[in-house]
Amino acid sequence: MRSAFAAYDEEVKSGAYPAEEHTFKISEEVMDEVRKGMDEAC
């Protein structure tokens, strides 16, 4: 278990993770709607 966390830590620190395949894109319009909904919920 420790080796798995150490490997994850190293990948994050080196910039290997997250890579492009570990992310997704969201349009600015959708983000505006998300922000609006969050503002209204508070």
Secondary structure, 3 states (H helix, E strand, C coil): CHHHHHHHHHHHHHCCCCCHHHCCCCCHHHHHHHHHHHHHHC
